[in-house]
Amino acid sequence: ALDKLSTQHLYHPTQVEIVQSNVVFDISSLMLYGTQAVPVRLKILLDRLFSVLKQEEVLHILHGLGWTLRDYVRGYILQGQTRVSTQ
């Protein structure tokens, strides 16, 4: 099928693009800022982007958008959590 495409020269399965954390932040902000949940397909895309960043970069991006890593892994932010006091 790729032989029939006129844009075949644009597709290189072995070519890797460098991902910069500031670009991932911009993309993440479009998906996460002001939201309480992330659709599964968008989360898969973010997972792919986050997988090439350092963990501290991912945490910084999530924190800047109001998400914790736990919320992101779950796919949504829990509302109305009560904190248990150990006093």
Residue, then its C-alpha position, 0 to 999 in steps of 0.5 A: a500500500l505504501d508503494k501506491l502513496s505519493t507521499q511514500h518518501l515522507y514515511h520512514p519507519t526507522q526514523v526517530e524524531i527528538v522530542q523536547s519537553n517544552v513541546v510535550f508540555d505544549i501538547s499536554s496542555l491542550m489535552l490536560y489543562g482544565t480537564q478532569a479526565v483524559p480520553v483513552r486515545l489521547k492518553i495513549l498518545l501522551d504515554r508515547l510522548f512521556s515515554v521518551l522523557k525523563q521522569e522528572e520532566v514528566l512530573h514537572i509537566l503534569h504538576g504544571l497542568g494540575w495533575t499528579l502522576r497517580d491521577y494521570v496513570r488512572g486517567y482522571i482526577l478524583q474529586g472530593q477526596t477526603r484526607v485521612s488524618t492520623q492524629 
